[in-house]
Amino acid sequence: MKNAKREKCADLGEITAFMDSCLRVGEFKDYDGAKNGLQCANSGKVRSIASAVDAGLGEMKLAAHMGADLLVAHHGMFWSPPIPFTGRNYEKIKTLADSDLAVYACHLPLDAHPRIGNNALIAKALGLKALSRCFDFCGEKIGVLAAAPKGGRDELERRLSALFPETFKAIRFGSREPEKVAVCSGGSGSCVEELAATGADTLVCGELSQYHFTMAQELGLNLYPCGHYATERFGVMALGELVAKKFGLKCSFIEMRNPL
């Protein structure tokens, strides 16, 4: 149940417009199923925000239990047409309607954002100096190319294991003293073949496939898959906090501890 005594209250339309502008939602090409922006409205008022990597049924129920009016997510509600509204599709809609909970999602624009994006924040958390953007998707650079730390591969691995203690993996076929490190969160398989074009042989990423081990061996690469979920917590947490500060609201991150 919503807490009617909360003092701060913001307009959903104003919050949506702020995020759309900040993330350049209207200008940014994404996968067809992403549907960046407001995915489900509520009655129009927001007093409390929840953020999460995924707009799944579990996250929706937790957000509703917390009394949130808006769920801000990286991965949206549906990635294909939800009709018919049966099973879990029905449960999602019912949960949102019963709790008057709105959903806003932003995918690649949030990965790529130079200040609150997943890749910029991962590089920052690792103490790496960003040099440029990398990995083109329909005219937009998604990833970050950064200077490797002093101490080379060993030092990078030490920092990665501290930042991603449960999901960090190392595939070592590249230089022990790399000059540059590319960073790309989430599903990063396409980045492996493009890595050489960035001038780097070392990639910090989210999710890879089994065959990328062989590619790393053949191409002489260092690959560090650290988990799709784990690498995509950064941006949505920062976005939720940014919106909360802008509108004087409270935001809580929903941690699902997804190991993948």
N, C-alpha and C positions, 0 to 999 in steps of 0.2 A: 504494500500500500504506500502511496506517495505521502510524504510528510508535508502537510499544508503549512507548517510553521517555518519552513525555510524562507529566509529573507530574500536571497538573490534569485532572480528569475530572468531568463533571457529568451528571446524569440528564436524559434527553430530556423526560420527563414534567414535571419541575420547571421546565425552561426554557420548555416550551410553556405551562404554567400561568402563569408570570410574564408572558409576552408577551400571552396572552389577557386577563389582568387589566389590564395596562398600557394596552392598546389598546381595551379594552371590546369585545372581539370578539363576545361573546354578546348585546350590547345594540344593536349597530349594524347597521342595514339596509344592504344592498349589492346590487349587480347579482346576478342569480341564478347566474351562472357564476363569481362571485368565489371562493366557498368559503374564506372566511378561516379561518386556523388551520393546524393540522398537516395537510398534504396527503399526506405519505408518511412512514411511520415507518422507523426503523432498528432495530438490536438493542438500543437504549436508552441508549447511552453517547455523550457528546459531549466531544471533546477540542479540536476546532478548528472554527471557524465561517467560512463564506464568505457574503457578502451580494451581491446583484445586483438590478437592476431587474426582470429577467425570469427566470423559472424555465424557460428554454428548454434544448434539448439541448446547445447550445454551453456555456452556463453550468454545466450539470450536469457535463459532461466536464472543464471547467476546475476546478471545485470538487473533483471526484474526484482529479484530477491533483495538486492542492494538498494532498491528504490531509484535506480537511474531512469532518466527520461530519454537519454540518447546513448546508443552504443556506437562507438567509433571503431572501425575495424580495418585491417589491411586486406583480408580476403572477404569478399562479400557473401551475401545470403545464398545466391544461386549462381552457377556457372553455365547453366543450360536452362531452357524454358521450364518453369516449375509445374506447369499444368500436366496432369491433374493435381489439384490441391488435396492430396491424400497422404496418409502416412506421415513421414517426417516433414514434408512440405506443409501439410495442414498444421502440424504441431508448431512449426515456426510462426506461421501467420497468427495462429490462435494465441500463442504466448505474447507476441508483440501487441496484438489488439487488446488482450485482457489487461496488460500492464501499461498501456499507452506509451510504449517504448518505440522510439525512432531508431533507424539504422543508417549510418553513413559509412561508406567504404571507399578506400582509395588504394589502388594497387601500384602500378609502375610509377605514377607521379610521386608517390611516397618513397619508393625505392631510390629514385633519382634526385630527390630534393637536395640542394647543396648545403642546407643547414640542418634540417630535421629529417633527412632521408636515412634509410637504413644503412646505405653504404658509406655516407659521410660520417655517420655516428659510429659505425664499426671502426673505421680508420682512426677516428678521434679516440675511441676507447682503447685502441691498441697503441696509442701514442705515435701514430704515423703521420707524417706531413703530406697532405694531399698535394699532388702536382698538377693533375688534369683529370678530365673525364674520359671514360672508355666504354666500349661495348655498345655499339649503335643498335637502336631498335626504332625503325621507321623515322629516322632523323633525329632521335633524341639519344643522348648518351646516358646510359643507366648506371654504369659502374664508376668506381674511383680508382685512379692510378696514384699510388703513393710511394714515397721514398722508403726503402727498406731500413730497418733499424740498425744501429751499430751493434755488432755481435752477430750479424747475419742470420742464417736460417735457425740456428740454435736459439737466439734471442727471440726471434719471431715466434717460434714454437712455445717458448716459455710464456710469452704474453698470451698466446692463443689458449693454452691450457688453463691459464688463470681466468680468462674471460669466458671460455666455454668448457668448463671442467667435465661436464657429463657427455658432451657431443663431439668434442674435438677429435679429428683423425688426421693422420699425416701420411702422405704418399710422397716419397723423397727420391726424385730422379733428376732434379734440377741443380742449380748452383748452390753451393754451401754459403756463398756470399752474394746473394742477389742484390742488384742495385734498386730494383723497383718491385712493388707488390701491387697486384690488381685485386680489387675487392668487389664482389658482386653477391648479394644475398639471395636466398631462396633457391629456386630451381635454376642451376647455373651450368647445366651441361653444354649449352651452345657456346659458352665462354671459353671452353677448353681449346677448341680449334682456333679461336680468335685471339688467344692469349699472345702468341708470338708477334702479332701485328701491333701490340701495345708496347713492345720493347721489353716485356717482362717474361720471366719463366716461372713466376710464382703467383699462385692464385689462392686467395682466401674466399671461400664461398659457402653456400648453404648445402644444397643437395646434388649429388652426382650419382651416376649409374656404374654398375660393375665394370663395364668396358672402358671407363675412363682411366682405370688403373693401367691398362695396356697402352692406352694413348699417352699417358704420362711417361711411361717407360720408353716408348718409341720416339716421343718428341722431346724428351729431356726436361720434364716439368716437375715443379713442386706443387702439389695440390693439397689444400687443407679444407675439406668439407667439414663444416661445423654444425650442420643441422638446418633444415629449412625453417622450422619454427624458431629455433634459437637465434638465428641471424635476422629474423624479421620481427623481433620484439621491440627493437630500438625505435623505429620510426613512429609506430602507432602510439607508443608511450609518450614520445615527444610531442606528437600532434595533439593528443588528449590534454597534455599539460599546457600546451600553448593556447588552446581554446579556453581551457578553464581559467587561465590567467587573464586572457583578453576580456572575458565576460564575467569575471569574478565568481566563478563556480568551483565546485569540487569535482575532481576526477580521480577515479580509482582504476588501476590496471587489473584485469582478470588474468591470472596466471593458470594455465592449463597443464603445464609441465609435459608438453608433447615431446617425446624423445626423438621424433623423426625430423 
